[in-house]
Amino acid sequence: MGDPDSIGIHVRNSHEAELHVVLYRGGWADVDYIASIDDAGVIPAPAMTSAQVFAALLDTCVERVFGLHVTIE
């Protein structure tokens, strides 16, 4: 078994809001979300140059989709 090319994170709350983040080995991420029936789409992601950049992306996405301000360390 080799090294994975990507890893995904799926977060869902009881109100059916969802966040899907896929981090690719090549240094980019895809982010899709559903916050409500009228609010769904893609969140642009910068180049993933470090773990800190990825953590900041997750913070931004969680706040955007779920309205929660958290800090992932």
Steps between C-alpha positions, in 0.01 A plus 500: 500500500650834396460850631154651452449770237232675705320509832145616556313657789120491523327702774124503546277652767150413618350768272639316196767758421801325349861580424721284276870579479745292297872573536712374211864403510573751222434793734140597432163445664143470376228635730126443449229594746128512569407749772127505415267424213577846357872510583725238342803499278876507490736694725819611323817366660852644479800282422565267792861587579502393866298340777428850633344607169282188504397567862406859410292370207314262732438782751357722224282224357356391835414860585342557155290183494410448866533853640750378759825673575756234587873472482646170386855444618 
